[in-house]
Amino acid sequence: ARAWRLKMALREVYARATAHNSIEQAASDLGAWLSWARRCRLEPFKKLAATLKERFDAVVRGMVDHRSNAFVEAMNGLLQQAKRAARGFRTSQNFIAIAYLRMSKLKHLPASPFAPAMPQ
């Protein structure tokens, strides 16, 4: 139950930071949560609190600026697709070429040479 309360309290700190958009208030709220997490008897939360304290300024800026890792995760998904598509190629250079082609989302590329011809 204590772990759930700590988790929900951290979510509330993040939600308040995005709502009021104040660095000072977000730092105060996060500092209070860190104090609670460091004093709890749950090792994973103590470790999380130590990590957040090391990167305190960056975490506060990220909370106020509404940053997330969604863009990086989306790029990772595209890279995994490119990796699956490049299995038949022989070198890593071919994988890199496929990755660039897939991730660049170019619109002006010529049509596939394997596409059926249009009837005239």
N, CA, C and O atoms as a GROMACS GRO file, in nm:
protein
  480
    1ALA      N    1   0.083  -0.119   0.000
    1ALA     CA    2   0.000   0.000   0.000
    1ALA      C    3   0.087   0.125   0.000
    1ALA      O    4   0.054   0.225  -0.064
    2ARG      N    5   0.199   0.120   0.072
    2ARG     CA    6   0.288   0.237   0.077
    2ARG      C    7   0.347   0.265  -0.061
    2ARG      O    8   0.358   0.381  -0.101
    3ALA      N    9   0.384   0.160  -0.133
    3ALA     CA   10   0.440   0.179  -0.267
    3ALA      C   11   0.336   0.242  -0.361
    3ALA      O   12   0.369   0.329  -0.442
    4TRP      N   13   0.212   0.199  -0.349
    4TRP     CA   14   0.108   0.255  -0.433
    4TRP      C   15   0.086   0.403  -0.400
    4TRP      O   16   0.070   0.484  -0.491
    5ARG      N   17   0.085   0.438  -0.271
    5ARG     CA   18   0.068   0.579  -0.232
    5ARG      C   19   0.184   0.664  -0.282
    5ARG      O   20   0.163   0.777  -0.327
    6LEU      N   21   0.306   0.612  -0.274
    6LEU     CA   22   0.421   0.686  -0.325
    6LEU      C   23   0.411   0.707  -0.476
    6LEU      O   24   0.438   0.816  -0.526
    7LYS      N   25   0.372   0.604  -0.546
    7LYS     CA   26   0.358   0.614  -0.692
    7LYS      C   27   0.252   0.717  -0.728
    7LYS      O   28   0.275   0.802  -0.814
    8MET      N   29   0.137   0.710  -0.664
    8MET     CA   30   0.029   0.803  -0.695
    8MET      C   31   0.066   0.946  -0.655
    8MET      O   32   0.027   1.041  -0.722
    9ALA      N   33   0.140   0.962  -0.547
    9ALA     CA   34   0.184   1.095  -0.506
    9ALA      C   35   0.281   1.154  -0.609
    9ALA      O   36   0.274   1.273  -0.638
   10LEU      N   37   0.370   1.071  -0.664
   10LEU     CA   38   0.461   1.121  -0.767
   10LEU      C   39   0.385   1.160  -0.893
   10LEU      O   40   0.418   1.259  -0.957
   11ARG      N   41   0.283   1.083  -0.929
   11ARG     CA   42   0.199   1.120  -1.043
   11ARG      C   43   0.129   1.252  -1.018
   11ARG      O   44   0.116   1.334  -1.108
   12GLU      N   45   0.084   1.273  -0.896
   12GLU     CA   46   0.017   1.399  -0.861
   12GLU      C   47   0.115   1.516  -0.868
   12GLU      O   48   0.078   1.624  -0.913
   13VAL      N   49   0.239   1.495  -0.824
   13VAL     CA   50   0.342   1.600  -0.834
   13VAL      C   51   0.362   1.637  -0.981
   13VAL      O   52   0.369   1.755  -1.015
   14TYR      N   53   0.370   1.538  -1.067
   14TYR     CA   54   0.389   1.564  -1.210
   14TYR      C   55   0.267   1.636  -1.268
   14TYR      O   56   0.283   1.730  -1.346
   15ALA      N   57   0.146   1.593  -1.232
   15ALA     CA   58   0.024   1.656  -1.284
   15ALA      C   59   0.015   1.802  -1.238
   15ALA      O   60  -0.023   1.889  -1.317
   16ARG      N   61   0.050   1.829  -1.112
   16ARG     CA   62   0.046   1.967  -1.064
   16ARG      C   63   0.150   2.052  -1.136
   16ARG      O   64   0.124   2.169  -1.165
   17ALA      N   65   0.266   1.994  -1.165
   17ALA     CA   66   0.371   2.071  -1.235
   17ALA      C   67   0.326   2.108  -1.375
   17ALA      O   68   0.354   2.219  -1.420
   18THR      N   69   0.258   2.019  -1.443
   18THR     CA   70   0.210   2.053  -1.576
   18THR      C   71   0.094   2.151  -1.570
   18THR      O   72   0.073   2.228  -1.663
   19ALA      N   73   0.017   2.150  -1.460
   19ALA     CA   74  -0.098   2.240  -1.448
   19ALA      C   75  -0.055   2.382  -1.416
   19ALA      O   76  -0.100   2.476  -1.481
   20HIS      N   77   0.031   2.400  -1.314
   20HIS     CA   78   0.066   2.537  -1.274
   20HIS      C   79   0.186   2.593  -1.350
   20HIS      O   80   0.204   2.715  -1.353
   21ASN      N   81   0.267   2.509  -1.412
   21ASN     CA   82   0.375   2.551  -1.501
   21ASN      C   83   0.474   2.646  -1.432
   21ASN      O   84   0.521   2.742  -1.493
   22SER      N   85   0.504   2.620  -1.306
   22SER     CA   86   0.597   2.702  -1.230
   22SER      C   87   0.714   2.615  -1.184
   22SER      O   88   0.695   2.512  -1.119
   23ILE      N   89   0.834   2.656  -1.219
   23ILE     CA   90   0.953   2.579  -1.183
   23ILE      C   91   0.969   2.575  -1.031
   23ILE      O   92   1.002   2.470  -0.975
   24GLU      N   93   0.945   2.687  -0.963
   24GLU     CA   94   0.963   2.692  -0.818
   24GLU      C   95   0.865   2.598  -0.747
   24GLU      O   96   0.903   2.523  -0.658
   25GLN      N   97   0.739   2.602  -0.789
   25GLN     CA   98   0.638   2.515  -0.728
   25GLN      C   99   0.667   2.368  -0.757
   25GLN      O  100   0.652   2.283  -0.670
   26ALA      N  101   0.709   2.338  -0.880
   26ALA     CA  102   0.742   2.199  -0.916
   26ALA      C  103   0.860   2.150  -0.835
   26ALA      O  104   0.862   2.035  -0.789
   27ALA      N  105   0.961   2.235  -0.816
   27ALA     CA  106   1.078   2.196  -0.737
   27ALA      C  107   1.038   2.173  -0.591
   27ALA      O  108   1.088   2.080  -0.528
   28SER      N  109   0.950   2.258  -0.538
   28SER     CA  110   0.904   2.240  -0.400
   28SER      C  111   0.827   2.110  -0.385
   28SER      O  112   0.852   2.034  -0.291
   29ASP      N  113   0.735   2.083  -0.476
   29ASP     CA  114   0.656   1.959  -0.469
   29ASP      C  115   0.743   1.835  -0.482
   29ASP      O  116   0.727   1.738  -0.408
   30LEU      N  117   0.836   1.840  -0.578
   30LEU     CA  118   0.923   1.725  -0.598
   30LEU      C  119   1.016   1.705  -0.478
   30LEU      O  120   1.043   1.592  -0.439
   31GLY      N  121   1.064   1.815  -0.420
   31GLY     CA  122   1.148   1.805  -0.301
   31GLY      C  123   1.075   1.739  -0.185
   31GLY      O  124   1.132   1.657  -0.114
   32ALA      N  125   0.947   1.775  -0.166
   32ALA     CA  126   0.868   1.712  -0.060
   32ALA      C  127   0.850   1.563  -0.087
   32ALA      O  128   0.859   1.481   0.004
   33TRP      N  129   0.824   1.529  -0.213
   33TRP     CA  130   0.807   1.387  -0.246
   33TRP      C  131   0.938   1.311  -0.225
   33TRP      O  132   0.937   1.199  -0.175
   34LEU      N  133   1.052   1.372  -0.264
   34LEU     CA  134   1.181   1.307  -0.246
   34LEU      C  135   1.210   1.282  -0.098
   34LEU      O  136   1.264   1.178  -0.061
   35SER      N  137   1.173   1.378  -0.014
   35SER     CA  138   1.193   1.361   0.130
   35SER      C  139   1.114   1.240   0.181
   35SER      O  140   1.166   1.161   0.260
   36TRP      N  141   0.991   1.228   0.136
   36TRP     CA  142   0.908   1.114   0.176
   36TRP      C  143   0.965   0.983   0.124
   36TRP      O  144   0.971   0.884   0.196
   37ALA      N  145   1.008   0.983  -0.002
   37ALA     CA  146   1.059   0.860  -0.063
   37ALA      C  147   1.191   0.815   0.001
   37ALA      O  148   1.215   0.696   0.017
   38ARG      N  149   1.276   0.911   0.038
   38ARG     CA  150   1.403   0.874   0.101
   38ARG      C  151   1.382   0.815   0.240
   38ARG      O  152   1.461   0.731   0.284
   39ARG      N  153   1.276   0.859   0.310
   39ARG     CA  154   1.250   0.811   0.446
   39ARG      C  155   1.171   0.680   0.450
   39ARG      O  156   1.163   0.615   0.554
   40CYS      N  157   1.112   0.642   0.336
   40CYS     CA  158   1.033   0.518   0.336
   40CYS      C  159   1.126   0.397   0.348
   40CYS      O  160   1.246   0.408   0.327
   41ARG      N  161   1.070   0.284   0.381
   41ARG     CA  162   1.151   0.164   0.399
   41ARG      C  163   1.152   0.074   0.275
   41ARG      O  164   1.186  -0.044   0.285
   42LEU      N  165   1.117   0.129   0.161
   42LEU     CA  166   1.114   0.053   0.037
   42LEU      C  167   1.238   0.088  -0.046
   42LEU      O  168   1.253   0.201  -0.093
   43GLU      N  169   1.326  -0.009  -0.064
   43GLU     CA  170   1.453   0.015  -0.133
   43GLU      C  171   1.436   0.067  -0.277
   43GLU      O  172   1.510   0.158  -0.316
   44PRO      N  173   1.342   0.014  -0.357
   44PRO     CA  174   1.329   0.067  -0.492
   44PRO      C  175   1.295   0.217  -0.495
   44PRO      O  176   1.343   0.290  -0.581
   45PHE      N  177   1.213   0.263  -0.400
   45PHE     CA  178   1.180   0.405  -0.395
   45PHE      C  179   1.296   0.488  -0.343
   45PHE      O  180   1.315   0.602  -0.384
   46LYS      N  181   1.374   0.431  -0.252
   46LYS     CA  182   1.494   0.501  -0.207
   46LYS      C  183   1.592   0.520  -0.322
   46LYS      O  184   1.654   0.626  -0.336
   47LYS      N  185   1.605   0.416  -0.403
   47LYS     CA  186   1.694   0.425  -0.519
   47LYS      C  187   1.641   0.526  -0.621
   47LYS      O  188   1.718   0.605  -0.677
   48LEU      N  189   1.510   0.525  -0.646
   48LEU     CA  190   1.449   0.623  -0.736
   48LEU      C  191   1.469   0.765  -0.685
   48LEU      O  192   1.501   0.855  -0.762
   49ALA      N  193   1.450   0.784  -0.554
   49ALA     CA  194   1.468   0.917  -0.496
   49ALA      C  195   1.613   0.964  -0.512
   49ALA      O  196   1.637   1.082  -0.540
   50ALA      N  197   1.708   0.874  -0.493
   50ALA     CA  198   1.849   0.912  -0.510
   50ALA      C  199   1.878   0.951  -0.655
   50ALA      O  200   1.949   1.048  -0.681
   51THR      N  201   1.821   0.876  -0.750
   51THR     CA  202   1.842   0.908  -0.892
   51THR      C  203   1.778   1.041  -0.927
   51THR      O  204   1.839   1.122  -0.997
   52LEU      N  205   1.656   1.066  -0.879
   52LEU     CA  206   1.590   1.192  -0.908
   52LEU      C  207   1.663   1.310  -0.843
   52LEU      O  208   1.668   1.418  -0.900
   53LYS      N  209   1.719   1.289  -0.725
   53LYS     CA  210   1.794   1.396  -0.659
   53LYS      C  211   1.921   1.432  -0.736
   53LYS      O  212   1.958   1.549  -0.744
   54GLU      N  213   1.987   1.331  -0.793
   54GLU     CA  214   2.107   1.356  -0.875
   54GLU      C  215   2.075   1.442  -0.996
   54GLU      O  216   2.156   1.525  -1.038
   55ARG      N  217   1.958   1.422  -1.054
   55ARG     CA  218   1.919   1.492  -1.177
   55ARG      C  219   1.803   1.587  -1.151
   55ARG      O  220   1.716   1.605  -1.236
   56PHE      N  221   1.801   1.647  -1.034
   56PHE     CA  222   1.687   1.724  -0.987
   56PHE      C  223   1.648   1.836  -1.084
   56PHE      O  224   1.531   1.847  -1.122
   57ASP      N  225   1.743   1.918  -1.124
   57ASP     CA  226   1.711   2.032  -1.212
   57ASP      C  227   1.654   1.986  -1.346
   57ASP      O  228   1.558   2.045  -1.397
   58ALA      N  229   1.713   1.883  -1.404
   58ALA     CA  230   1.665   1.833  -1.533
   58ALA      C  231   1.526   1.773  -1.520
   58ALA      O  232   1.443   1.787  -1.610
   59VAL      N  233   1.499   1.705  -1.409
   59VAL     CA  234   1.367   1.645  -1.387
   59VAL      C  235   1.262   1.755  -1.374
   59VAL      O  236   1.153   1.744  -1.431
   60VAL      N  237   1.293   1.860  -1.300
   60VAL     CA  238   1.198   1.969  -1.284
   60VAL      C  239   1.171   2.038  -1.417
   60VAL      O  240   1.055   2.065  -1.450
   61ARG      N  241   1.276   2.065  -1.493
   61ARG     CA  242   1.256   2.126  -1.626
   61ARG      C  243   1.172   2.036  -1.715
   61ARG      O  244   1.086   2.085  -1.788
   62GLY      N  245   1.196   1.906  -1.710
   62GLY     CA  246   1.118   1.813  -1.791
   62GLY      C  247   0.972   1.809  -1.750
   62GLY      O  248   0.884   1.795  -1.835
   63MET      N  249   0.946   1.822  -1.620
   63MET     CA  250   0.807   1.823  -1.573
   63MET      C  251   0.735   1.948  -1.620
   63MET      O  252   0.619   1.941  -1.662
   64VAL      N  253   0.801   2.061  -1.614
   64VAL     CA  254   0.736   2.188  -1.652
   64VAL      C  255   0.723   2.199  -1.804
   64VAL      O  256   0.625   2.253  -1.853
   65ASP      N  257   0.823   2.148  -1.878
   65ASP     CA  258   0.821   2.159  -2.024
   65ASP      C  259   0.738   2.050  -2.091
   65ASP      O  260   0.729   2.047  -2.214
   66HIS      N  261   0.678   1.961  -2.013
   66HIS     CA  262   0.594   1.853  -2.066
   66HIS      C  263   0.672   1.759  -2.158
   66HIS      O  264   0.620   1.716  -2.261
   67ARG      N  265   0.795   1.728  -2.123
   67ARG     CA  266   0.876   1.639  -2.206
   67ARG      C  267   0.844   1.493  -2.175
   67ARG      O  268   0.807   1.458  -2.063
   68SER      N  269   0.860   1.410  -2.278
   68SER     CA  270   0.848   1.267  -2.258
   68SER      C  271   0.941   1.199  -2.357
   68SER      O  272   1.002   1.264  -2.442
   69ASN      N  273   0.952   1.069  -2.346
   69ASN     CA  274   1.038   0.995  -2.438
   69ASN      C  275   0.958   0.930  -2.550
   69ASN      O  276   1.004   0.834  -2.611
   70ALA      N  277   0.840   0.982  -2.578
   70ALA     CA  278   0.753   0.922  -2.680
   70ALA      C  279   0.818   0.927  -2.818
   70ALA      O  280   0.808   0.831  -2.894
   71PHE      N  281   0.885   1.038  -2.851
   71PHE     CA  282   0.950   1.049  -2.981
   71PHE      C  283   1.060   0.946  -2.997
   71PHE      O  284   1.073   0.883  -3.102
   72VAL      N  285   1.139   0.927  -2.893
   72VAL     CA  286   1.248   0.830  -2.897
   72VAL      C  287   1.192   0.688  -2.910
   72VAL      O  288   1.247   0.607  -2.984
   73GLU      N  289   1.084   0.659  -2.839
   73GLU     CA  290   1.023   0.527  -2.848
   73GLU      C  291   0.966   0.502  -2.988
   73GLU      O  292   0.973   0.390  -3.039
   74ALA      N  293   0.909   0.606  -3.049
   74ALA     CA  294   0.856   0.591  -3.185
   74ALA      C  295   0.969   0.563  -3.283
   74ALA      O  296   0.955   0.480  -3.372
   75MET      N  297   1.082   0.633  -3.267
   75MET     CA  298   1.198   0.607  -3.353
   75MET      C  299   1.251   0.466  -3.333
   75MET      O  300   1.292   0.401  -3.429
   76ASN      N  301   1.250   0.419  -3.210
   76ASN     CA  302   1.296   0.283  -3.182
   76ASN      C  303   1.207   0.181  -3.253
   76ASN      O  304   1.257   0.082  -3.306
   77GLY      N  305   1.076   0.204  -3.253
   77GLY     CA  306   0.985   0.114  -3.324
   77GLY      C  307   1.014   0.112  -3.473
   77GLY      O  308   1.012   0.005  -3.536
   78LEU      N  309   1.041   0.229  -3.531
   78LEU     CA  310   1.075   0.234  -3.673
   78LEU      C  311   1.206   0.162  -3.702
   78LEU      O  312   1.220   0.095  -3.804
   79LEU      N  313   1.303   0.177  -3.612
   79LEU     CA  314   1.431   0.106  -3.630
   79LEU      C  315   1.412  -0.045  -3.621
   79LEU      O  316   1.476  -0.120  -3.696
   80GLN      N  317   1.326  -0.090  -3.532
   80GLN     CA  318   1.302  -0.233  -3.521
   80GLN      C  319   1.236  -0.286  -3.648
   80GLN      O  320   1.266  -0.397  -3.692
   81GLN      N  321   1.145  -0.208  -3.708
   81GLN     CA  322   1.085  -0.248  -3.835
   81GLN      C  323   1.191  -0.256  -3.944
   81GLN      O  324   1.192  -0.349  -4.024
   82ALA      N  325   1.280  -0.157  -3.947
   82ALA     CA  326   1.386  -0.156  -4.047
   82ALA      C  327   1.478  -0.276  -4.027
   82ALA      O  328   1.526  -0.335  -4.124
   83LYS      N  329   1.504  -0.312  -3.902
   83LYS     CA  330   1.590  -0.427  -3.874
   83LYS      C  331   1.526  -0.556  -3.926
   83LYS      O  332   1.594  -0.642  -3.982
   84ARG      N  333   1.396  -0.568  -3.906
   84ARG     CA  334   1.327  -0.687  -3.957
   84ARG      C  335   1.328  -0.689  -4.109
   84ARG      O  336   1.341  -0.795  -4.170
   85ALA      N  337   1.313  -0.573  -4.170
   85ALA     CA  338   1.310  -0.566  -4.316
   85ALA      C  339   1.448  -0.591  -4.376
   85ALA      O  340   1.458  -0.638  -4.490
   86ALA      N  341   1.554  -0.560  -4.304
   86ALA     CA  342   1.689  -0.571  -4.358
   86ALA      C  343   1.752  -0.706  -4.330
   86ALA      O  344   1.873  -0.721  -4.351
   87ARG      N  345   1.678  -0.804  -4.283
   87ARG     CA  346   1.736  -0.935  -4.251
   87ARG      C  347   1.803  -1.001  -4.370
   87ARG      O  348   1.905  -1.068  -4.355
   88GLY      N  349   1.748  -0.983  -4.489
   88GLY     CA  350   1.803  -1.049  -4.605
   88GLY      C  351   1.925  -0.980  -4.663
   88GLY      O  352   1.990  -1.034  -4.752
   89PHE      N  353   1.957  -0.862  -4.615
   89PHE     CA  354   2.072  -0.790  -4.668
   89PHE      C  355   2.200  -0.839  -4.603
   89PHE      O  356   2.197  -0.896  -4.494
   90ARG      N  357   2.311  -0.818  -4.669
   90ARG     CA  358   2.436  -0.882  -4.626
   90ARG      C  359   2.521  -0.798  -4.532
   90ARG      O  360   2.598  -0.854  -4.454
   91THR      N  361   2.509  -0.667  -4.537
   91THR     CA  362   2.600  -0.584  -4.458
   91THR      C  363   2.522  -0.488  -4.369
   91THR      O  364   2.402  -0.465  -4.388
   92SER      N  365   2.593  -0.434  -4.272
   92SER     CA  366   2.530  -0.335  -4.184
   92SER      C  367   2.503  -0.206  -4.259
   92SER      O  368   2.414  -0.129  -4.221
   93GLN      N  369   2.579  -0.180  -4.365
   93GLN     CA  370   2.554  -0.060  -4.446
   93GLN      C  371   2.415  -0.065  -4.508
   93GLN      O  372   2.347   0.037  -4.517
   94ASN      N  373   2.372  -0.182  -4.550
   94ASN     CA  374   2.238  -0.195  -4.606
   94ASN      C  375   2.131  -0.169  -4.501
   94ASN      O  376   2.029  -0.108  -4.529
   95PHE      N  377   2.155  -0.217  -4.379
   95PHE     CA  378   2.061  -0.189  -4.269
   95PHE      C  379   2.053  -0.039  -4.243
   95PHE      O  380   1.944   0.015  -4.224
   96ILE      N  381   2.166   0.027  -4.242
   96ILE     CA  382   2.168   0.171  -4.217
   96ILE      C  383   2.094   0.244  -4.328
   96ILE      O  384   2.020   0.339  -4.301
   97ALA      N  385   2.112   0.201  -4.452
   97ALA     CA  386   2.041   0.264  -4.564
   97ALA      C  387   1.890   0.246  -4.550
   97ALA      O  388   1.814   0.341  -4.570
   98ILE      N  389   1.846   0.125  -4.516
   98ILE     CA  390   1.703   0.100  -4.497
   98ILE      C  391   1.649   0.183  -4.381
   98ILE      O  392   1.539   0.238  -4.389
   99ALA      N  393   1.727   0.193  -4.274
   99ALA     CA  394   1.682   0.272  -4.158
   99ALA      C  395   1.664   0.418  -4.196
   99ALA      O  396   1.565   0.480  -4.159
  100TYR      N  397   1.760   0.473  -4.270
  100TYR     CA  398   1.747   0.613  -4.313
  100TYR      C  399   1.626   0.631  -4.404
  100TYR      O  400   1.552   0.728  -4.390
  101LEU      N  401   1.604   0.539  -4.495
  101LEU     CA  402   1.490   0.550  -4.585
  101LEU      C  403   1.357   0.542  -4.510
  101LEU      O  404   1.264   0.618  -4.538
  102ARG      N  405   1.348   0.452  -4.415
  102ARG     CA  406   1.223   0.436  -4.341
  102ARG      C  407   1.197   0.552  -4.247
  102ARG      O  408   1.083   0.597  -4.234
  103MET      N  409   1.299   0.601  -4.182
  103MET     CA  410   1.280   0.704  -4.082
  103MET      C  411   1.271   0.844  -4.139
  103MET      O  412   1.222   0.936  -4.073
  104SER      N  413   1.317   0.863  -4.260
  104SER     CA  414   1.314   0.998  -4.318
  104SER      C  415   1.178   1.034  -4.372
  104SER      O  416   1.146   1.152  -4.387
  105LYS      N  417   1.095   0.934  -4.402
  105LYS     CA  418   0.960   0.954  -4.453
  105LYS      C  419   0.959   1.046  -4.576
  105LYS      O  420   0.882   1.142  -4.584
  106LEU      N  421   1.046   1.014  -4.668
  106LEU     CA  422   1.054   1.094  -4.790
  106LEU      C  423   0.929   1.076  -4.874
  106LEU      O  424   0.877   0.965  -4.886
  107LYS      N  425   0.882   1.185  -4.933
  107LYS     CA  426   0.760   1.181  -5.013
  107LYS      C  427   0.788   1.188  -5.164
  107LYS      O  428   0.700   1.156  -5.244
  108HIS      N  429   0.908   1.228  -5.200
  108HIS     CA  430   0.937   1.249  -5.342
  108HIS      C  431   1.014   1.134  -5.407
  108HIS      O  432   1.073   1.152  -5.514
  109LEU      N  433   1.014   1.017  -5.346
  109LEU     CA  434   1.083   0.904  -5.404
  109LEU      C  435   1.006   0.851  -5.526
  109LEU      O  436   0.883   0.862  -5.530
  110PRO      N  437   1.076   0.794  -5.623
  110PRO     CA  438   1.005   0.738  -5.739
  110PRO      C  439   0.922   0.616  -5.698
  110PRO      O  440   0.947   0.554  -5.595
  111ALA      N  441   0.827   0.584  -5.780
  111ALA     CA  442   0.742   0.467  -5.753
  111ALA      C  443   0.827   0.341  -5.761
  111ALA      O  444   0.933   0.339  -5.824
  112SER      N  445   0.780   0.237  -5.698
  112SER     CA  446   0.852   0.110  -5.696
  112SER      C  447   0.863   0.054  -5.839
  112SER      O  448   0.765   0.057  -5.914
  113PRO      N  449   0.980   0.003  -5.876
  113PRO     CA  450   0.991  -0.058  -6.009
  113PRO      C  451   0.916  -0.190  -6.019
  113PRO      O  452   0.896  -0.241  -6.130
  114PHE      N  453   0.873  -0.245  -5.906
  114PHE     CA  454   0.801  -0.371  -5.905
  114PHE      C  455   0.650  -0.351  -5.908
  114PHE      O  456   0.575  -0.449  -5.913
  115ALA      N  457   0.604  -0.226  -5.906
  115ALA     CA  458   0.461  -0.200  -5.910
  115ALA      C  459   0.408  -0.232  -6.049
  115ALA      O  460   0.477  -0.207  -6.148
  116PRO      N  461   0.287  -0.286  -6.059
  116PRO     CA  462   0.232  -0.315  -6.191
  116PRO      C  463   0.208  -0.187  -6.272
  116PRO      O  464   0.174  -0.082  -6.217
  117ALA      N  465   0.229  -0.199  -6.403
  117ALA     CA  466   0.213  -0.082  -6.490
  117ALA      C  467   0.065  -0.046  -6.500
  117ALA      O  468  -0.022  -0.132  -6.492
  118MET      N  469   0.040   0.081  -6.516
  118MET     CA  470  -0.096   0.131  -6.533
  118MET      C  471  -0.145   0.101  -6.673
  118MET      O  472  -0.070   0.123  -6.768
  119PRO      N  473  -0.268   0.052  -6.691
  119PRO     CA  474  -0.320   0.030  -6.827
  119PRO      C  475  -0.342   0.164  -6.896
  119PRO      O  476  -0.387   0.261  -6.834
  120GLN      N  477  -0.311   0.168  -7.024
  120GLN     CA  478  -0.325   0.294  -7.100
  120GLN      C  479  -0.450   0.298  -7.179
  120GLN      O  480  -0.477   0.396  -7.247
   0.00000   0.00000   0.00000
